[in-house]
């Protein structure tokens, strides 16, 4: 389930914010940054940008993994996670290397809260220290931290104006374009798939004409609330304009995007809006192609939405461009759909890689049976085998995570338990003739085997290579 995270974005009016920093910090040379819950920069002051050798706004959307070595990034992310989990400021010593030079920084990291006292990110201040002393001025550190805290209310006001939609409080068009640019860069650098979907409320003009714009606003906010409940934690929802919205889906190829958007479409169709009653929405999906520019990607999604509208509304249309390529979990070949294992999916641990590839093979066997129209009993046997192998793999994988010291083991174990529980429920519904085999296959093959193995599991791969 996705949470609408309007307060997390610090895409600020940089000139205004830097002016506030200058007034409060004076000539103090201190590195100041704000990050979201995914370790991405939302704000960086001029000194921090200079430290990394980037221009104004050049750090926005990046994480330590984009700037430092794997080991350095892992160390910093672990410290940030510790601060977010504890909810308390902490002092750390960070050692980083940039362009052959090594630096020792003493940092204070502190959680950042919204008006409801919910942690929505973290801030940090850092000072360079003498390696021989490893002891900066405590007075400077405390003074800088206190002054940053004074900025929090100003940050709230500026970011709400700059990055969110006034009515719905979700991302605005400008913010969505910034996040799309960042995800396109990740796609170019790492081959991670990324998809977008345009959503448009059907016959919305009739709502305004019949009940007035206040009811229309209620419908728009209602759509946001329903969609947010159905989208995944990694998906971003923004208002593109009027009754049109965009969903950005990182690490998501064409088929997985269609599954995610279908959940939203079906939930909107079932929802009863106050006053307006039943409202539907149409959707158009496009997955970023190799070397594709942003405008073309948007055009393809918009054309898909237009086809959905023209074809009767309350439906999803997927762009019919060439099949996804690169490190994407879905691959379409003429006359047949299959999950293709690629060398890029390997993590370097023989047992984990062997089991991952075996699960791809089991999923393809199940797909063959579904497409071949085999009897339900035979399909049921393959489903049982796939579930048994999933449970065995999850157990073995957790052992590997423990051995390599992966700090996210507990959370990953909970995800495994949730997936097995959901799979068992769907299998029971399938056996009771309450669920079509196609829906069951989509969950087992794409949500579990592909999306989990190629997204969640990648988080611990660096720990394997480090051992």
N, C-alpha and C positions, 0 to 999 in steps of 0.2 A: 504494500500500500504506500502510495506516495503522500508526503506531507507538503502542503503548500508553504514554501519557505521564503516569503516575501522579505522578512526582516534579515535574512542571511546575506543579502547582496550589499556590497559596499562599493558598487561602481559609482564613484563620487564625482562631484564637480571638483576636480583636482585642485584647481587654482584656489578655490575657497577654502578647501581643507588644509592645503599647505600654508595658507595665510594664517589659519588658526594655530597650526603647529609652530610657526615662526613666532607668533605672539606669546605662546605658552612656553616654548622651549628656548627661545632666544637663540644664542649661538652654540648651544650644546650639540655636539656631533654624536647623535644617537640614531641607530637604525630602528625604524618603527614599521611594523607590519600588522595587517589584519588578515586572518584566513577563515575560510568556511569549514564546515565539518568534514569536508573531503580533502583538507590540507591545501586548498587552492587559495592563492593570494586574491584578496578582495581590495586591499589597499596597501600601498608601499610609499613611504616618503622619499624625498629626493635622494637623501643619503643612502638609503637601501638600494634604490635603483642604480646609483653610481657604483655602489659596492659590487653589484653584479654586472655592471657595464651595459645597462640597457637604457633606452630612452624613457620619456614620460609615459606611464601606463604599460610599459613593457613587461611587467611582472604579473599583471592581472590575468587570472585564469591559470597561471602556472603553479606547480608544486615543487618541492625540493627535488623530486625525481626528475624534473625537467632541467635542473640547474646544476646538480651535484652528482657525485658518484653514487653507485647503488648503496654502498655501505653507509655513506654519509647521509643519504636521503632516508634510509631505513632508521638510522639512529634518531634523526630529527623527527620523523613521523611517530616513532615510538614515544618520544618525550611529549609530543603534542597530544597523542592519544591518552597519555597518563594524566595530563592536565585536564583534558575534557572529561575523563572518567572520574577524577577526584573532585572536580569543581573548585579547585583551589590554585592560587598562584604558586609557581615553583621556580626555583633558580637552577639554571643549568650552565654547564661549560660545553661549548660546541667547538669542534675543530674541523675546519673545512679547507679545501684547496681550490684555488681559482687561478687558472693560467700559470701553473707552476709555483705559485706563492701559497704558503700555508698561513692560516689565520686562526687565532684563538679568540673566541667571543664568549663573553659572559652574558647570558640572557635571562630575563624574567618573562615567563609566559603566564598568561592569565586568561581564564575563560571569559567570554563576552556574552552578556545576557540581553534578552529582549525585555519589553515592559512587563511581561508576565513572569519574569525571573527564570525563563527557560534558556539554557545554554544553546547558543546558535553559532558559535565559532570561538576563536581565540585570538588574542592580541599578543604581541611581544615587543619588547624593547631590548636592544643589544648594544654592548660597548666592546670595542677591541681592547685586549689586555696585553700586558707584557708577559710573555711565556715564562720568564724567570720568576715573576712575582705571582702571576695568575690571580691578581687581586685588584679589581678596579675600585674606583671611589664608590663606597657604599652610599654616600650621600647623593651622588649623581644618579645612581640606579634608582633609589627610592624616590627622589624628586621627579625623575622622568616618568616612573610608573604612575605616581599620583597625578601628574599633569595629563597623562594619556587617559586616565579614568575620567578626568574632567571633560574630555572631548566626547564622551559616549553619547550624550544627549544631542550634541551637534551632529555626530555621525548619523544617528537615527533620522534626524530631520532631512539631512542632505541626501542620504541614500534612498529614502522613501520618495523623494521628489525626482531623483535622477534615474531610478532603475525599475520602479514598479508602476503598475497601472492604478490610477487613482480610484477606480470603482472596485475592482476585484482584489487588489493588493497582491496579485501575482506578477511575474515578470512582464515588463512591457516589450514592445517590438525591438527597441534598442538593445535591451539586455539579451534577448533571444539571439539577435544577430551576433553579439559578442560571444555567447556560449557556442553558437554554431561555428564561428571562426576557430575557436579553441579546439572543438572536437574535430574539425576538418584537419587541423594541424596534427592532432594525435593520430588521425587516420593515415595521413601522409607519412608520419614518422614511424609508427608502430604497426600499421595495417589493421587497427581495431575498426570493426564495422560501426557505422552510425546511421541512423534513420531519422527522418522527420515525418510528421503527419500534420496536415492542415485539417481543422475541424470547423464546420460552419453549421449554425443552427438553421434548420429547415423552416421556411415560411415565417421568419422572424418579423418581417415587416407587418404581417397580420397581427402579431402580438401587440406591437406598438399602436397600430391603427385601431385595434379593438379595445384594449385596456389602458393604453397610455404608456408613456416612457418609464414611469416608476415601476410598473409591472414588468416591463421589458428588462429593466435593470435587475429585478429580482430573478428573472429567468436566467440572465447571464451569470449572476452569482450562484444560482442553483446548479448550472452546468459545471462551474468551477468546482463546487463542493462534491458533486457526484464523480466527476472525472478524477479528482484528487484521491478519492477513496479507492479507485480501481487501478491507478497507475502505480508503477513500481517506485521504490525509493530512489533509484538512479535516474528516473525520467524527470524532465523539466517541462512545466506547463506555463505558457505565456499567452497573453492576449495580443493578437496581431493587429486587431482593429475592429471596431463595431462588434458584430456577433461572430467574428472569426478568431480562432485560436490556433496556436501551434504547440505540438508536442515534440520535444527533442529527446531521442532515445539513444544514449551512448551504448557502445558495446552490443549493438542490436542489428542483426541483418534483416533481410526482407520478411522472411517467414515469422521470425520472432516478433517483429514490429506489428505484423498483421494480427498476431494473437493478442498482443498487448492492447491494440486499438479496438479490437473486437469486444474486449471486456468493457471498454468505455461506451462503445456504441450500444451494446445490449443493456447496460445499466441506465443509460439515458432513456432508451425506449421504454423501460419499465417504470421510470420515475414519474410521479405525479407532482407537477409544479403547482404551488399555490396560485389560485385564480386562473392561470393559463392552462392548467391541466396537462395533457400529454403533448410533449414536444420531442421531436427527433433531431438527429444531427447526421450530416454526411462527412465523410473523411477521405482524404487523398494521401497516399504514402509514397515516399521516395527514399531509397537508400543511396548514400553517397558513392559515386563511382570513382575509379582510379583517375587522379589528376583532374577532377571536375572542379570548376569554379563555383563559388557560393551561389551566384545568381542563377546558374543553370540548374543547380540542385533545387533551389526554391521553385523555379519555373516548372520542373517536372512534378513536384508535389502539388503545385497549384493546378496544373493540368489534370492530375489524377482527381483532385477534388471536383473540378468542373465536370469530369466524366461521371462522377458519383451523383452530382446534382442532375445532370442531363438524363441519367439512366433510371431515375425514379426516386432519388433521395433515400435517406435512412439506410445507407450502405457504405461499404468501403471499396475504393478502387486503388489498386497498387500499380505504380509505374511499371511499364512493360519494357524498360531499357534492358540492355544486356545483363545477364545474370551476374550476381555479386562475385567479385574476385578477391584474391588476396586471402588474408587470415580471417575469413568470414565463415561462420558455421554452416551456412546453407549453400548448396550448389545445385543448380538446375541444369540438366542436360536433356536433349530432345527426347521426349516420350517417357522420361523417367526421372524421379526425384530421389536423391540419396544424400546421406551424410558423408562427407568426404574428410577423411583424416589427413592432416597435413603435418609435415615435420615441424612446422612453426608452433604446433600445439604442444610439443614435448617440453618437459621440465628438466630432464636429465636424470631423473630417478627411475631406474629400470622397472620396478614394480608398479609405480604410479602410471608411468607411460603405457605399460603393457595393459593395465586394467582399463585405462581411458580408451585405448584403441579397441579393446574387446567390447566395451560398452557401445561404442559406435557400431561395431559389427552386429551386436544383438539388436540395436535399434533398427538397423537396415534389414535384418531378417524379419523383424516385426512389420516393417513397412512393406516388404515384399508380400507378406501374408495379407495385409490389409488391402493393398492394391490388387492382389490376385484373387480376392474374394473367397479366401479359405473359410471353412466352417468356424463358428464361434469357439468351439471347444479347442481347436488347434491354435487359434489365436490366443486363447486363454492360457495355454501351456507356455507359449512364448513370453507372454506378459509375466507369468510366474517366474520364469527363468531370469528375465530382465530385472525383476524386483529383487530376487535373491542375490544376483550379481551386484546390484546397486548397494544393498545392505553390506555385503562382504567388502566391497570397495570402500565404502564410507568408513567402516571399522579399520581397515588397513591404512587408509589415508590418515586417519586421526592418529594412529600410531606413529606414522612418519612425521606428522606435524609436531608431535611431542618430542621425537628424537632430534629434530632440527631446531627446536626452541621457538616455534612460531607463536608469537604473543596473542594472535587472534584465534587460538584453538577453541576456546569456550564458545565464542560466537559462531564459529564455523560448525562446531558440533551441533549447536541448536538449529542451524540451517539444515543440516543433514536430517535431524529428527523431524523437522517440519515437512521436508520434502517427502520422506518416507510415509509420514502420517497422511499427507495429502494424496499421495499415490495410492495408498491402501484404500482410502475412502472412495477415490474414483474407480478403482478396480471393483470394489464392492458394488458400486452403482452400475458399473458395466455388466456385472454378472446378474444383477437384478433387472436388467433391461431398462435402466433409468438413465443410461448414458451411451451415446454413440461411440463406436470404437475409434472413429477419427479424432474425437475430442480427447479420448484417453491417450491415443498415440501422440498427439501434439504435446500433451503435458509431459509424458515420459521421455519422448525423444528430444524435444526442443527445450522445454523448461528445465528438465533435470539433466539429461545427458549433455546437451549442447550449451545452454545458457549458463548452467551452474559450472560445468567443467571448464568452459572457456572464459568465464568472467570471474566468478568467486574464487576458483582454484588458483587463478593467476596471482592472487594476492600473496600466496605463500611460496610461489616458485623461487623468488630471490633468496629465500632462506635455505632452499635446497642447494642452490649454486654456491652459497657462501660456506657450505659445510664440506 
